Structures are given as C-alpha cells and as structure tokens.
Amino acid sequence: CLQIVQLQPSKTREPGVARFTMNLGAHFPEFASAIHERLPPRSIAPDQCHLNHRIGLLIPGHDDVWWQAVEATVDAVTRDVVNAVVTYALPWLDSLAEYSGAAETLRGRAPPDLLTVVFCLAGRVEEASAALRSALQDRGTPRALEGWARAHGLSLAN
C-alpha cells in the first residue's frame, strides 16, 4: 500500500499567516492491477488514491481541521500537527499496510470492489466472495475484477 501525507494550503492567503490542513491517502497497487487501472503517476496525491481522508475525519469530533500559524505560534502549531500525525494519521496508515489489518480497517468503509481484493489477499475468501457479488451488482465495477477474482479462486455463487 502506498501511503501519502500531504499538507494542503488554504486558497485564501493572508500576509504572514500560514493556514493549512492535512490530507491522507492509501493507494493499493494490487487493486489497481486487478481492475486494470493505469499505474499511478510518479507523484501521487491523496485524491488520486483508492482511499483518502482529511486528518479531521480521524480526530474525535470529525471536524475539518485547519491549522493557522503566524510567526509567534509556529512552535505550538508544529507540536499540534506532529501530535495529529503520530496519534491519528500514522495509526490509520499503518492499519492499511498489511492486508489483514486493511481488511479490518476497511470493513464497511470501502467500496465492495476494493474490499474484494483486500479480503482475498488477506486470505478471507468467503468475505472476498461476498464483496465480489456485491461489487458485480454495481454497473460501474470494472469487469476485469471478475477475471481477477476467478484467477484467485473466488466464488460468484451464493
């Protein structure tokens, strides 16, 4: 899983003020391969990933978090950002690093086509087959996923 952390500056600018948020992304190359998706560019942004979140969605309260720093507050804001990364961003990204952890993190939160691949690669064949059946009901699901699933021993039957 490719893991991305990006600081996004605010579109509105004030002299002497830095205002920004943090975006996180997880790109699963195996999923991209399964659906014959183009390879990601050399530089990938969170919004190009299979999963992406703003840091605020991971922080209790689920608010959109924007930091604002002026020269006098740089140290305090830096501490707050580092705390958010260590406490919320890295654990979320780490939970996606191995397929078994990703399967738990993504259950009920990811689209069924992605769940099919993650569950399968985590060795959870029954859950992968159920996700596949759900994915194939969606007309937007790439048909390449069906071939990938068959090659990995997943069942389309109930």
C-alpha positions in Angstrom: 0.0 0.0 0.0 1.4 3.4 -1.0 0.8 5.8 1.9 0.5 9.6 1.2 0.6 12.5 3.6 0.0 15.9 2.1 -0.2 19.4 3.6 -2.8 21.5 1.7 -2.5 25.2 2.0 -5.7 27.3 2.2 -6.8 29.0 -1.0 -7.2 32.3 0.8 -3.9 33.9 1.7 -3.0 36.5 4.3 0.4 38.0 4.6 2.4 36.4 7.5 -0.2 33.7 8.1 0.1 30.0 7.1 -3.3 28.2 7.0 -3.3 24.5 6.1 -4.9 21.1 6.6 -3.6 17.6 6.1 -4.8 15.0 3.5 -4.0 11.3 3.8 -4.2 8.7 1.0 -3.8 5.0 0.5 -3.2 3.5 -2.9 -3.4 -0.2 -3.4 -1.3 -1.3 -6.4 -2.8 -4.8 -6.4 -6.3 -3.3 -6.6 -5.2 -1.1 -9.5 -3.8 -4.2 -11.2 -7.0 -6.2 -10.6 -9.2 -3.7 -12.3 -6.6 -2.8 -15.0 -6.3 0.7 -13.7 -3.5 2.8 -15.1 -0.4 2.9 -12.9 -0.3 6.0 -10.7 1.9 8.9 -11.8 5.3 9.1 -10.2 3.9 11.7 -7.8 0.5 10.7 -6.5 -1.8 13.0 -4.5 -4.3 11.7 -1.9 -7.2 12.5 -4.1 -5.8 10.0 -6.7 -5.7 7.2 -4.1 -8.2 4.5 -3.6 -8.9 5.8 -0.1 -8.4 9.3 1.2 -9.2 11.3 4.3 -8.7 14.6 5.7 -7.0 14.3 9.1 -10.0 15.9 10.8 -12.1 12.8 9.9 -9.8 10.7 12.1 -9.7 13.1 15.1 -12.5 12.8 17.6 -15.3 15.2 16.7 -14.7 14.6 13.0 -14.3 18.2 12.2 -12.5 19.6 9.2 -9.2 20.7 10.9 -7.3 23.6 9.6 -4.2 24.9 11.4 -3.2 28.5 11.3 0.3 29.7 12.2 1.8 33.1 12.5 5.4 33.7 13.5 4.5 33.7 17.2 2.6 30.4 17.1 4.8 28.3 14.8 6.2 26.1 17.7 2.7 25.4 19.2 1.2 24.7 15.8 4.1 22.4 14.9 3.6 20.4 18.1 -0.1 20.2 17.4 0.5 18.9 13.8 3.1 16.4 15.0 0.7 15.1 17.6 -2.1 14.7 15.0 0.3 12.8 12.7 1.5 10.5 15.5 -1.8 10.0 17.2 -4.2 9.7 14.2 -2.5 9.8 10.7 0.2 7.1 11.3 -2.1 4.6 13.0 -4.6 4.9 10.2 -2.0 4.5 7.5 -0.3 1.7 9.5 -3.6 -0.2 9.7 -3.7 -0.3 5.9 -0.1 -1.6 5.5 -0.8 -5.3 5.8 -3.9 -6.9 4.1 -5.2 -8.4 7.3 -5.2 -5.0 9.1 -6.5 -3.3 6.0 -9.4 -5.8 5.9 -10.4 -4.8 9.4 -10.0 -1.1 8.8 -11.9 -1.1 5.6 -14.8 -3.3 6.5 -18.0 -1.3 6.0 -16.0 1.8 4.9 -14.7 0.9 1.4 -16.4 0.1 -1.9 -17.0 -3.6 -2.5 -14.6 -3.8 -5.4 -11.7 -2.7 -3.2 -12.9 -5.0 -0.3 -12.9 -7.9 -2.8 -9.2 -7.6 -3.4 -8.2 -6.7 0.2 -10.2 -9.6 1.7 -8.9 -12.0 -0.9 -5.2 -11.0 -0.4 -5.8 -11.2 3.4 -6.9 -14.9 2.9 -10.6 -14.1 3.8 -12.1 -15.9 0.8 -15.7 -16.0 1.9 -15.8 -12.3 2.7 -14.0 -11.6 -0.6 -16.6 -13.6 -2.5 -19.4 -11.8 -0.8 -17.8 -8.4 -1.6 -17.3 -9.5 -5.2 -21.0 -10.4 -5.6 -21.9 -7.0 -4.2 -19.4 -5.3 -6.4 -20.7 -7.0 -9.6 -24.2 -5.7 -8.9 -22.8 -2.2 -9.5 -22.7 -1.4 -13.2 -19.7 0.8 -12.6 -17.5 -2.0 -11.4 -14.8 -2.9 -13.9 -15.4 -6.3 -15.4 -11.6 -7.0 -15.1 -12.3 -7.6 -11.4 -14.4 -10.7 -12.2 -11.5 -12.3 -14.1 -9.0 -11.4 -11.3 -11.4 -12.9 -8.8 -11.8 -16.1 -10.7 -8.0 -16.4 -11.1 -7.7 -16.0 -7.3 -10.4 -18.7 -6.6 -13.3 -16.5 -5.5 -16.8 -17.8 -6.0 -19.6 -15.9 -7.7 -22.2 -18.3 -6.4 -24.1 -17.6 -3.1 
